[in-house]
């Protein structure tokens, strides 16, 4: 049987996965289990960091660590894609990534503080390797961009992400909070292990293109890359060993450089692309327009990703985490977004399509500005439970659910549009790299949160929450007001 099915495979009697190539089932299940492990551990992370039975850190440090971890996952997506393109090929990269992620969760399961950050690093590295390459393999299953099943295939794949994200806090969060933190982390390792087994058993259904290294490194390039990597690794090792030996090492020596790098690297990447003299005038114009979207997205993710840190820490200390008298673990809040995504995504897709048929679908710019205004509005709503808690009362759980609901609507308005506009505005020379550039917006947003936390800013303070909300709303309005200028820069892209 061929590794990718033709368009008439369903009618020819060959087995399919909801009318799609069987390889989609393999990638769907692999991604579902990987997201199960990722979101389960992520739901536990800030709570474990502040818990007396965990690392007993202050909320600011916990938020900084959480933000830096998220930023690393997205920052490493670019080198992860590079490994798939130039060293191992997508299929081998995903298999190795799964093993690295599983090892990271197992290290987190060890009851020693000294190994904890090493485990986080392994999970971040593995996630970065897997993120870009598994999506590439989904694309390999279809007969090019014009295959009518392609969009539907990615939609099914996206549902796998949210199924894993929904189940993880309910299972891993419950065990971690109510039984044992490290047993929860071990369950995340089991989840990733199931994903790896599923992937290895189902590789026969994947397209042979996933085995190919698209642009392998030459012998000289390999030697040069290895040499440069060892030099930088040696410099880092000498520096950190020196801080430990001299007794000046603190966690900030690790966190601050990463947060600064997470802000500097996106600027460097965008500047390098923008200054490339090989780009045409039209491509240069599109990149100028794209920078507007990039900055807006960074602001969006700065607020949105605090749903797992700032909001979770607030819920732990200041919310009435019960419904009709039934108490539930704080980590369960992290299941609200994925279940809403699964419920609302088809509604939004149908809504945009209906407006499009009438010629009334909002432009990319309007959708983007709406997403920013909505995420800002979610933090204006956050001021209500903050005020209630400030008066010495516990805030109702539904306040937090309302915040997550608004943020989910904002995500559905902005995130798919951001992915689409990234591919449409990418210069031909950087077509395969631009998705990594989009992920850098997440990195920049999370690193901003991390830097604020490290600077001692209380992100649960009403003044800071109001300032962030205002920033997002003003940014959304600014994009809308300057939509004519941005539209001109975008050229034919709409």
C-alpha positions in Angstrom: 0.0 0.0 0.0 1.3 3.4 -0.9 2.4 5.6 2.0 0.1 8.4 1.0 -3.4 7.8 -0.3 -4.8 9.2 -3.5 -7.9 11.3 -3.7 -10.0 8.4 -4.7 -8.7 6.1 -2.0 -12.0 6.0 -0.1 -13.9 4.8 -3.2 -11.2 2.2 -4.0 -11.8 0.4 -0.7 -8.6 1.4 1.1 -9.0 2.2 4.7 -9.1 5.9 5.6 -9.4 8.1 8.7 -12.7 10.0 8.3 -12.1 10.1 4.6 -8.5 11.2 5.0 -5.2 9.3 4.6 -4.6 6.7 7.4 -1.4 8.5 8.3 -3.5 11.3 9.7 -4.7 9.0 12.5 -1.1 8.3 13.5 -0.3 12.0 13.6 -3.6 12.9 15.3 -3.0 10.4 18.1 0.7 11.3 18.5 -0.2 15.0 18.8 -3.1 14.3 21.1 -0.8 12.4 23.5 2.0 14.9 23.2 -0.5 17.8 24.0 -1.9 15.6 26.9 1.6 15.5 28.4 2.4 19.1 27.6 -0.8 20.7 28.9 -1.0 18.4 31.9 2.5 19.4 33.1 1.8 23.0 32.3 -1.4 23.0 34.4 0.6 21.7 37.4 3.7 23.8 36.9 2.8 27.2 38.5 0.9 25.5 41.3 3.8 23.2 42.1 6.2 26.1 42.1 4.3 28.0 44.7 3.0 25.0 46.8 4.5 24.5 50.3 4.8 20.8 49.3 6.4 21.8 46.0 9.2 24.3 45.5 7.5 26.9 47.8 8.5 29.9 45.6 6.9 33.4 45.6 4.3 34.0 42.9 6.5 36.4 40.9 9.3 33.9 40.6 6.8 31.2 39.7 5.3 33.3 37.0 8.7 34.2 35.6 9.7 30.5 35.4 6.4 29.6 33.8 6.7 32.4 31.2 10.3 31.6 30.4 9.4 27.9 29.9 6.6 28.8 27.5 8.8 31.2 25.6 11.5 28.5 25.2 9.1 26.1 23.7 8.2 28.5 21.0 11.7 29.9 20.6 13.0 26.4 20.0 10.4 25.7 17.3 12.7 27.5 14.8 15.8 25.4 15.4 13.4 22.4 15.6 12.2 23.1 12.1 15.8 23.6 11.0 16.8 20.1 12.4 13.9 18.6 10.4 14.9 20.4 7.2 18.6 19.9 7.4 19.7 17.2 9.7 17.2 14.3 10.5 14.2 14.8 8.4 10.7 15.4 9.9 9.9 11.7 10.8 13.2 11.0 12.7 13.0 14.5 14.4 9.5 13.8 15.7 10.5 10.3 17.0 13.6 11.7 18.8 11.6 14.7 20.1 9.0 12.4 21.7 11.8 10.5 23.5 13.3 13.8 24.8 9.9 15.0 26.0 9.2 11.7 27.8 12.7 11.8 29.4 12.0 15.4 30.5 8.8 14.5 32.3 10.5 11.5 34.0 13.2 13.9 35.3 10.4 16.2 36.6 8.9 13.2 38.4 12.1 12.8 40.5 11.5 14.4 43.9 14.7 16.5 43.7 14.7 20.3 43.2 18.2 20.1 41.6 16.9 18.1 38.6 13.6 19.9 38.1 14.9 22.7 35.8 16.8 20.1 33.8 13.5 18.3 33.2 11.9 21.5 32.1 14.7 22.1 29.7 14.3 18.7 28.1 10.6 19.1 27.7 11.1 22.5 26.1 13.8 21.1 23.7 11.6 18.2 22.7 8.5 20.3 22.2 10.5 22.7 20.0 11.7 19.8 17.9 8.3 18.3 17.5 6.1 21.4 17.0 7.2 22.4 13.5 7.9 18.9 12.1 4.7 17.1 12.9 2.6 19.8 11.2 4.9 19.4 8.1 4.1 15.7 8.0 0.4 16.4 8.0 0.9 18.4 4.9 2.9 15.5 3.3 -0.2 13.3 3.4 -2.0 15.3 0.7 -1.5 15.8 -3.0 -0.1 19.3 -2.7 -1.8 22.6 -1.6 -4.7 22.1 -4.0 -5.8 18.8 -2.4 -9.5 19.6 -1.3 -9.0 17.4 1.8 -6.0 19.4 3.1 -7.8 22.1 5.2 -10.1 19.4 6.6 -7.1 17.3 7.6 -5.5 20.1 9.5 -8.9 20.8 11.2 -9.0 17.2 12.4 -5.4 17.4 13.5 -6.2 20.6 15.4 -9.0 18.8 17.2 -6.5 16.2 18.4 -4.5 19.1 20.0 -7.5 20.3 21.9 -8.7 16.9 23.0 -5.4 16.2 24.6 -5.3 19.7 26.1 -8.9 19.2 27.5 -8.2 15.8 29.1 -4.8 16.6 30.6 -5.7 18.9 33.5 -8.6 16.7 34.4 -6.4 13.7 34.8 -2.8 14.9 35.4 -4.0 18.0 37.3 -6.2 15.9 39.7 -3.5 13.4 40.4 -0.8 16.0 40.8 -2.8 18.3 43.1 -4.7 15.7 45.2 -2.3 12.7 45.3 1.3 13.6 44.5 3.0 16.3 42.4 5.6 14.0 41.0 3.1 11.3 40.2 1.3 13.9 38.1 4.6 14.6 36.2 5.1 10.9 35.8 1.6 10.6 34.2 2.7 13.2 31.7 5.6 10.9 30.8 3.2 8.0 30.3 1.1 10.2 28.0 4.1 11.0 25.9 5.2 7.4 25.9 1.9 6.3 24.5 2.3 9.0 21.8 5.8 7.7 20.8 4.5 4.1 20.7 1.5 5.2 18.5 3.9 7.1 16.2 6.3 4.2 15.8 3.6 1.7 15.1 1.9 3.9 12.6 4.9 5.2 10.6 4.1 2.7 7.8 1.0 4.9 7.0 3.1 8.1 6.7 4.3 9.6 3.4 7.8 8.7 2.4 8.6 12.4 2.1 8.7 12.6 5.9 11.8 10.4 5.8 13.7 12.8 3.5 16.0 15.6 4.7 14.9 18.4 2.3 18.2 20.3 2.4 20.9 18.2 4.1 23.9 20.0 5.5 27.1 19.6 3.5 30.1 18.1 5.2 31.6 21.6 5.7 28.3 23.0 7.0 28.0 20.1 9.5 31.5 20.6 10.8 31.1 24.4 11.0 27.7 24.1 12.8 29.1 21.6 15.3 32.2 23.7 15.9 30.1 26.9 16.6 27.7 25.0 18.8 30.5 23.5 20.9 32.1 27.0 21.3 28.8 28.6 22.5 28.1 25.6 24.8 31.6 25.9 26.2 31.2 29.6 26.9 27.9 29.0 28.7 29.4 26.1 30.7 32.4 28.2 31.8 30.2 31.2 32.7 27.7 29.2 34.8 30.4 27.1 36.5 32.1 30.3 37.4 29.0 31.8 39.0 28.5 28.6 41.0 32.1 28.4 42.1 32.2 32.0 43.2 28.9 31.6 45.1 27.1 34.4 43.1 24.7 32.1 41.2 21.0 32.6 41.7 18.1 31.5 39.5 18.0 35.0 37.9 21.4 34.2 36.3 19.5 31.7 34.2 16.1 33.4 33.8 17.2 36.9 32.9 19.5 36.0 29.9 16.7 33.8 28.5 14.1 36.5 28.8 16.4 39.1 27.2 17.2 36.6 24.4 13.5 36.0 23.9 13.0 39.7 23.2 16.2 40.4 21.2 16.1 37.3 18.9 12.7 38.2 17.4 13.9 41.7 16.7 17.1 40.4 15.1 15.2 37.9 12.9 12.7 40.5 11.6 15.5 43.0 11.0 17.6 40.5 9.1 14.6 39.6 6.8 13.6 43.2 6.4 17.1 44.2 5.4 17.6 41.4 2.9 18.4 43.2 -0.4 17.3 40.1 -2.4 13.7 40.8 -1.5 11.5 42.6 -4.0 9.9 45.9 -3.3 6.5 44.2 -2.8 8.0 41.7 -0.4 9.7 44.4 1.6 6.4 46.2 1.8 4.6 43.1 3.0 7.3 42.6 5.7 6.7 46.2 6.9 3.0 45.4 7.2 3.7 42.1 8.9 5.6 43.8 11.7 2.4 45.5 12.7 0.7 42.1 13.1 3.8 40.7 14.9 3.9 43.4 17.6 0.1 43.1 18.0 0.4 39.3 18.4 3.2 39.7 21.0 0.9 41.9 23.1 -1.9 39.4 22.7 0.1 36.4 23.8 1.6 38.4 26.7 -1.9 38.6 28.2 -3.4 35.4 26.9 -0.7 33.1 28.3 -1.1 34.5 31.7 -4.2 32.3 31.9 -1.9 29.5 33.0 0.1 31.6 35.4 -1.3 34.9 36.8 -4.9 33.6 36.7 -4.0 30.2 38.0 -2.0 31.6 40.9 -4.9 34.0 41.7 -7.4 31.1 41.6 -5.2 29.1 44.0 -5.2 31.8 46.7 -8.3 34.0 46.1 -11.0 32.1 44.2 -13.9 29.9 45.4 -13.0 26.9 43.3 -16.4 25.2 43.5 -19.6 24.8 41.5 -22.9 24.2 43.4 -20.8 23.3 46.5 -18.6 20.8 44.6 -14.9 21.6 44.9 -12.5 21.0 42.0 -8.7 21.3 41.5 -7.4 24.7 40.4 -5.7 23.0 37.4 -9.1 22.2 35.9 -9.4 25.8 34.8 -6.9 24.9 32.1 -9.5 22.6 30.5 -11.9 25.5 29.9 -10.1 27.0 26.9 -9.7 23.7 24.9 -13.3 22.6 25.4 -14.5 26.1 24.3 -12.2 25.9 21.3 -13.8 22.6 20.3 -17.2 24.0 20.7 -16.7 27.4 19.1 -14.2 26.8 16.3 -16.9 25.2 14.0 -19.2 28.1 14.8 -16.6 30.7 13.9 -15.7 28.9 10.7 -19.4 28.7 9.6 -19.9 32.4 10.6 -16.9 33.7 8.6 -18.0 31.6 5.6 -21.6 32.9 5.8 -20.3 36.5 5.9 -17.9 35.8 3.0 -20.8 34.6 0.8 -22.5 37.9 1.5 -19.3 39.9 0.8 -19.3 41.1 4.5 -16.5 39.0 6.0 -14.2 41.3 8.1 -10.7 41.9 6.8 -7.6 40.4 8.4 -6.9 43.7 10.0 -10.4 44.0 11.5 -10.2 40.5 12.9 -6.8 41.1 14.4 -7.8 44.4 16.0 -10.9 42.7 17.4 -8.8 39.9 19.0 -6.6 42.5 20.7 -9.6 44.5 22.0 -11.2 41.3 23.3 -8.1 40.0 25.1 -7.8 43.5 26.7 -11.5 43.3 27.7 -10.8 39.9 29.4 -8.3 41.7 31.7 -10.8 44.5 32.4 -13.1 41.7 33.6 -10.3 40.4 35.7 -10.4 43.6 37.7 -13.7 42.5 39.2 -12.5 39.3 41.0 -9.3 41.2 41.9 -11.4 43.8 43.6 -13.6 41.2 45.3 -10.4 39.4 46.6 -9.0 42.8 47.7 -12.0 43.2 50.0 -11.2 39.9 51.7 -13.7 37.7 49.9 -13.2 34.7 47.6 -14.1 35.4 44.0 -16.6 33.1 42.3 -15.2 30.6 39.9 -17.5 31.9 37.1 -15.5 35.1 37.0 -12.5 33.1 35.9 -14.6 31.1 33.4 -15.8 34.3 31.9 -12.3 35.6 31.5 -11.2 32.3 29.8 -14.4 32.5 27.6 -13.5 36.0 26.3 -9.9 35.0 25.7 -11.0 32.0 23.7 -13.2 34.1 21.5 -10.2 36.5 21.1 -8.0 33.6 20.2 -10.4 32.3 17.5 -10.5 35.8 16.1 -6.8 36.4 16.0 -4.7 33.2 16.1 -6.0 31.4 12.9 -5.8 34.8 11.0 -2.2 35.3 12.3 -1.2 31.8 10.9 -2.9 32.6 7.6 -1.4 36.0 7.1 2.0 34.7 8.0 2.0 32.3 5.1 0.4 34.8 2.8 2.9 37.7 3.5 6.0 35.5 3.7 8.7 36.4 1.2 9.4 33.4 -1.1 13.0 33.2 0.2 11.7 32.7 3.8 8.5 30.8 3.1 9.6 27.8 5.3 10.9 29.9 8.1 8.0 32.4 8.6 5.9 30.0 10.7 8.8 30.0 13.1 8.8 33.8 13.0 5.1 33.7 14.0 6.0 31.5 17.0 8.6 34.2 18.0 5.6 36.6 18.7 4.6 34.2 21.4 8.2 34.1 22.7 8.3 37.9 22.8 5.0 38.1 24.7 5.9 35.5 27.3 9.4 37.0 27.8 7.8 40.4 28.4 5.7 38.7 31.2 8.8 37.0 32.5 10.9 40.2 32.6 8.1 42.1 34.4 7.9 39.3 37.0 11.7 39.3 37.5 11.6 43.0 37.9 9.3 42.6 40.9 6.1 43.7 39.2 3.0 42.2 40.8 1.1 40.9 37.8 -2.0 40.2 40.0 -2.1 43.9 41.0 -5.1 45.9 39.8 -2.9 48.7 38.4 -0.8 46.3 36.3 -3.8 44.3 35.1 -5.6 47.6 34.1 -2.4 48.8 32.3 -2.1 45.6 30.3 -5.8 45.6 29.4 -5.5 49.2 28.2 -2.4 48.5 26.2 -4.2 45.7 24.3 -7.3 47.8 23.6 -5.3 50.8 22.5 -3.1 48.6 20.2 -6.3 47.1 18.7 -7.8 50.5 18.1 -4.5 51.8 16.6 -4.4 48.9 14.1 -8.0 49.6 13.2 -7.4 53.4 12.8 -4.3 52.8 10.6 -5.9 49.9 8.7 -5.6 51.9 5.4 -1.8 52.2 5.8 -1.4 48.6 6.8 -3.6 47.4 4.0 -1.5 49.4 1.5 1.7 47.7 2.9 0.0 44.3 2.5 -0.4 44.7 -1.2 -2.8 42.1 -2.7 -3.0 40.1 0.6 -6.4 40.5 2.2 
